[in-house]
């Protein structure tokens, strides 16, 4: 009997590092060699292919890949018919989605998309831009840009459609945002036939659950402390627990241990309040996964 395997598309490029890091936290150790587009993974049931994010949705749709991670923007740009398993905000920088925006030079007279009638636009997302123009009843020439699109806006074209997270690169290039076409986040997608296969679906769902758990854990920490039973009620009022905290008896009579999971950003304000409420031996520890 042949070994069951799941062919998984890893996005080459801007999402690559973040995806490998998150997969590592989910429990899948992936190593990429500069000489091969087939990375190593410590799971015999997984076959990984390193493919540009722009192409993954097409390869998933056509069945060369069972599943893969790519941006929502490329699924829409390619018009791919795939099953969406889950959404994952990978960006550590801002935790914001990537936005495809229509931009013009600061000094341009263009105020809205309507002002681009008969003009020329450069972009990597040609189909998305054409759909947007059609929706707005504007006829303009859309040309594919191989990169350095921001530079073209000042000399070669009237406007560009470019991707941004924070907008800082656009501002640095003296560009002004006229409109937003699409907000995009990374998605785990599956081929429809693979999703109907019981074994493959379970494998994909397990990966999605572990990935989500690893990402949930990134912003949270565990907190453990001891407290006298008589002070427990006032302590619990100070504790914004993820769920009800776990309380267990200690061998020392009249004392209990309290354990909970909280958002990391509130810890620095919380610990002094816990100490003031009578908590002792407070321990903060990192988490690998939080699975609900």
N, C-alpha and C positions, 0 to 999 in steps of 0.2 A: 504494500500500500504506500502510495507516495505521501511524503510529508506535507502537512498543511502549512501554507505560508500566506501571509498578508503582505501585499506590496504597497509600501507607504511612500508618498512623495514629500520630500523635505525641501522647503523653498531655498534655493540658492540666492545669495544676495543679501539685501538689507534685513530680511527676517531670519536669515540662517543662524546667526549666533544666538539670538534670543530663543529660537525654537529648540536648538540643541541643548541650551541651558535648562529650559523648562522641561524638556523630555528627560534630562538627567535627574531633575528634582522629582519627576514622576516615576523614576526608577529604571529608565532605559538609558544605558550608557552608550553614547554614539560617538564614534571617532571618524573624522573625515580626513582622507589622504589627498594630498595635492595631485596625486597621479591617477586617481580613480573617481568616477562619479557614483560609485557604489560604496557608501560608508559602512564601517563595521558597527554592528549593534549586538549587545550581549543578550539577544533573544532569538533563538533558532526559528521561531515562528514569524519573525519580521524580516522582510527584505526591504531595504531602504534605497531609494533612488534620489539623487540630488539634481533637482530640475529648477529652472528659473520660475519664480512665483507667477510670472506672466503666463506661463504655459501649463501649470499644474492642473487647472480646472479642465482643460481640454483633454489631457491625458487620463484624468479620472473619468470624465464623461465617456471617453472611448474605450475604457476598460484596461488600458495599459497599466494603470495604477488602480488599486482597490480604494485607496483613500489618500488624502494629502492635506497639508496645511497651506493655505494661500489667502491673499487679501480678498475681501468681498468685492473690491473694485475690479479685480481681474475676472471674477466669476461673471460680473455684469458686462464687462468689456467684451469677453469672449462669448457671451450669451449661452453659457454652459448649463445643461440640464443635469444637475447633480443633487444628491441628498445632503442637506446641511445638518451636521451632527451637533455642532456647538460653536460658540463665539468665544474668542480668547483675546483679551487685551494684553499684548506682550510688552508694549513699550514701557520701559522702566523710567524713561526720561520724564514723561508727562502723564502716562496712563490716559492719554487722549487718543481718539481715533485719528487716522490720517484723513485729510480732507483734500479733495480735488477742487481747485478753485480757478476761476477765470481771472486773469491778471493783466494789467496794462501798465506801461511806465507811468510814474507819478505825474508827469506833465501832459499825459494823453488827454484829449478832450472826451474820451469815451466814459460815459457815466453808467450805462447799462448795456445789456446784451443787444438791445435793439440798435445801438449805435454801431454795431459791427456788420450791418447789412453790406454785402459786397466786399468785405475785408478778408484778411487772411489770418488764420490761427494755427499755431504750432503746438503739438501735444503728443504724448505717448499713448493717450487713450482716445484714439480717433473715433471709434464707434460711440463711446459715451458722449463725446463732444457733439457728434452729428445728431444724436438723439435729442440732446439738450437744445441745440439750435432749432431743430424741427419743432420741438414742443413750444418754443418761443416765437415760431414763425419767422425765423431769420435765415437768410441764405448767405453763407460765407464759405470760403475755401478752407478746408481743414487738412493740414499736412502732418505727416508722421515725423516726430522729432526723435533722433537717436540719443539725445542727451544734451546737456548744457543749454536747456531750453530757456532758462532765465536770461542768458546773454542775447538770444535771438529777439527777445521782446523789444529791445532798443533799436535794432537795425534791420532785421529781416522780415518781421511780421508785425501785425497790428496788435495782436494779443496772444497770450499763451494760456493753456490749461495745464496747471502743474500741481503736484502733490505737496502738501505741507502739514506739519504737526503743530508747530508753534507760530509759524509765520515769520520767524526771525531771518531766515535766508532770503525770503522775498523782500523784506524791508531793507536788508543789506544790499540788495540789487536794485534798490529804488523802484520797486514794483508795488502797485496798489491793487488790492483785491476788489473785484467788481461784484462777484457772485460766487456762491458755492454750488457745485454740481452734485457732489456725492460725499458722504461720510463713510469711511471704510475701516473695518477691524479685521484681524486675522480670523479665519474660519477653518474648522476641521470639516472636510467634505468627503462624501463617499459616492462611489459608483452605485447606481440604482440596483444592478444585479448583485453586486457584492453585499449590499445592505439587506437583500432578501435571503442571502445565504446565512443560515443559522450560526455556523462557526465563525465566519468572518464578522458578522454583525456583533457577536458577543466580544470578539477581540477588539473591534473598533470602539465599542461602548466602554470596555475596560480601560482602554487608553485614554478616552475622553474623561472618564471619572477620575483617573489618577492625575491627569493634566490639570483638571479643574481643582482637585484637592491640593496640588502643589502650588497653584496660583493663589488659592484662598489663603494658604499658609504664609505667603510672602508678606502680607500686611498685618499678620497677627502674631502674638506671642502667648506662651503659657505663663501663668502666674500662680505661685504656690506660697502659702503662708500659714503660720500657726496663730491662734487667738484664744483667749479665755472665753468660755461659753457665754459668760454674762455680757461680753462686748460684741457677740456675734450679730445681733439684730442691727446695731448701728453700723457695723462693718458692711453688712449686705446692702444697706442703703447707698453706700459709696461705690459699689461694684457694678459697673455696666457689663454684666456677664453676657457672653455669647448665648449661652443657654443658662439654666439655673446652675450655679456652681456646685461642685461635688464637695460634700462635707463628710469628713470621717473622724472617728474618735482617736485620740492619742492615748498612749499608755499613762501619761500624766493626767490624773483626774481633774476634771473641770476644764480641760483644753481640747480644742478640735483643730484639724487641718482643713484648710479651704483651698480648692484648686479650681481655676477657671481659664478661659481663653478670651483675650480681648484684643482690640485694635492696638497695634504697636504705638501709634502716634499719641495715645492718651496716657501711656505708662508714666511718663515723666511727671505729669500732674497728679496721677493717681497714687503713686507710691508714698509721697509725703502724707496724703490724706489717710491712707491705710495705716501708716505708722501712727498717726495722731489718733486713729480709732482703736489702737491697741494691738495691731498686728505685729508679729515678730517673725524672724527667720524668713523674710520675704525673698523668694527666688523667682527671677525672670528667666525663661529659657526659650530658645528658638524652636520653631515647628517645621517639619518637612512637608506634611500634608494635613489638610483639614477636610475630611469627607463627610458631607451631611447625609 
